[in-house]
Amino acid sequence: MALLVPDLIAAAGVAGRTCLGLVFLAAAAQKFRHWRILPGVIANYRLLPRALVAPASALLPPLELVLGAMLLSGFAQGWTALAAVLLLALFIAAMAINLRRGRMDIDCGCGQSFLKQTLSWTLVTRNAVLAALLLPSLGTSAPAPMPILVAGSSAGLAFFLLYLLLNIICALPRLPARGHRFA
């Protein structure tokens, strides 16, 4: 049993890095694809001075791209995982601040342009869960053997597909309550 725990932690680390690597690559791709609207999305949060919106919108997609690639490659696992957790914490804070301000009607900017989502505590929770997936990678670890890499990568891919599915479900338009008529 004692030998099983380190293997499970190693597989969980690979799964988290795989899932978040794919999340960051998908987010970067969407931001690069819609780079013209990204400054407006960032400005809508009303957290940065105007002079910093353009640099932030220019830096965010490449940062997500590099983090995604590094998470998938396993390079500098602890440092890369920490950087990804910090970026997610920044997103969590930006969303939570705006939700506390009562600003729920702005686009989250999560990269799902075809299914835009407005800010919600569900998105805050989602980002916290994503950050938690990286916790097993924060410690130093030896290279994982092939069976753990395969199992962890498969689990990470499954988590990523679940992430995509939940994003689609959360972005669907809400139906009116039973008994109410459409306007």
C-alpha positions, 0 to 999 in steps of 0.5 A: 500500500505504501508504494501505491501512494507515491504512484497515485500522486505521480499519476495525479501530477501527470493528469493535472499537468496534462489537463491544464496544459491542454486548457492553457493551449486551448485558451491561448489559441482562442485568444490569438484567434480573437486578439482584437477583442482581448483588450476590451475583455481585459478592460471590462474587468476594470482592474488595470489602468488603461495604460496596462490593458494593451500590454496585458492583452499582448502578454497573456496569450503567449504566457498561456501558450508557454505554460501549456507547452511546459506543463505538457512537456513536464519541463520544470514541473514544480515551477511551471505548476506554480506559475500556472496556479498563480495565473489561475489565482489571478483569474480567480481574484479578478472574477471574484472582485467583479462578482463582489462589485455586482458585475456579473454581466461581463464576458469572462474572457475564458477563450470560448468565443462561440459560447461566451460566459458571463462571470459567475461563482461557478467559474471561480470554483472551476478555476480553483478546481483546475488549480487544485489539479496541479497541487501534486506537481508542486513538490519535486518528483522523480521522472515517472515510469511509462505506465504512470505517464500513460495512466496520468496522461489518459486521466488528464485528457479525460479531465480536459474533455470533461472541462470542455463539456462542462464549459458548454453546459454552463454556457447554454442559455437558461430556460425560463422557470416552469410556468413562465412564458417566453417574451 
